[in-house]
Amino acid sequence: MNKEDIEYFKELLTNRLEDLLSQADDTVSGMTAQKENFPDPTDRASLESDRNFMLRIRDREHKLIKKIKKALLRIEEGTFGVCDKCGEDINIERVRARPVTTQCIECKTKEEALEKALGL
């Protein structure tokens, strides 16, 4: 991967990280600001369901934030775009599709096949 590609992914990942962090702040402030009292149990259940859904989304985003931070660290260390398993360069199209990837498509395919065989 050339220097221009690395800079592109660094900027892309940094912008995505900033977006996710600002959304997380909005969620926390939105959840703590609501002090509504619902006389109807159905309305209360609906609010709780919406909150649970939002928390699941934020949990997934939290995991993505960790992956983005690790990808930015790999950029700094010079290992971005290199497969963790086999040490080969990861195809640029794969990195464009999933910038936080740590494995080439061959290693990831083998890992997923093993997980499927083991029932994980």
N, C-alpha and C positions, 0 to 999 in steps of 0.2 A: 504494500500500500504506500502510495507516495505522500509527500508532505501536505499537499493540497487536500487530499482525501482525509488525512488525519485532522487537519484544521476544520474541515467541514463537519466531521463527526463530533469534534469537541464542541463546536458552536451549537450543533443540533442537540446534543445531550445536555449541555448547559442550559439552553432555553427550555427544554422539556422539564428539567429538574426545577427550574424557577417556576414554571407553570404549575407543576404538581405541588410544590411547597405553598404557593399562594392559595391554591384550591383547598389544601388541608387547613390552612388558617381560617378560611371562610367557613368550612364545615364546623370546626370547633366553636367559632363565635356564633354560628347559626344554631348550634345545638344547645349552647348554654344560654342563649337569649330567650328561647321559648319557655315561657312559664305559664302555659295555657292550662285552663281547667275545663275538662270536657264532661258535661253531665251525661252524655250518651256514651256508653261503653264501646259502641261500634266506632265512634269517632276517635276515641282514645286508642283502640286497637289499630286503626288505620294509621295513626301517627306513629305508633310503635313499630309497625311493619315498615313504614317509610324510613324511619331512623335505622332500623336493622339493615335494610337494604343499603342505605347510605354508608353505614359502617363497614359493610362487606366490600363495597366499592373502594372505600378509603384504605381498607386493609390490603387490597390488591395493589393500590397505588403506592402504599408504604413499601411493599415488596419491590415494586418497580423502582422506587426512589433508591433503595439499597443497591439494586442492580446497576442503575445509572451511575451512582457514586463509584462502584467498583469498576465500571467501564472507563470513567474519567481517570481513575487511578491507573488503569492499564495503559491509557494514553500517555500519562506522565512517565510511566515506567518503560514505555516502548514496546509493550507486549500486546497492544490492541490489534485485533485482526489476526491473532495467532491462536490456533486451537489449543486448549488446555490439555487435551488427551493425547494428540499425536504430534503436536508441535508444528504442523503445516499451516501455511497461510489459509485463512478463511476466505472463501470466494466473496468478492466485493458485492455481488448482488445479494448474497445472504446477509452481509453486514448492513446493507441499505435497508433490507426488509426488517431486520431485527438488530439494531445497533448495539444492544446489550448482550448479544450472543457471545458465548465463550467456547463454542465447539463448531467445527466444520460440519457440513451436512452429513457426511459419512459417519462420523463419530456419534452425532446426535441420533441418527437413524438406528445405529446399533444399540445405543442406550435405550431408546424407546422400545425397540424390539425385545430387549432383555426385560424391561419393566413389564411389558405386556405378557411375556412368557411367565414371569414370576407372579403376575397378578397384582402388581403394585399400582 
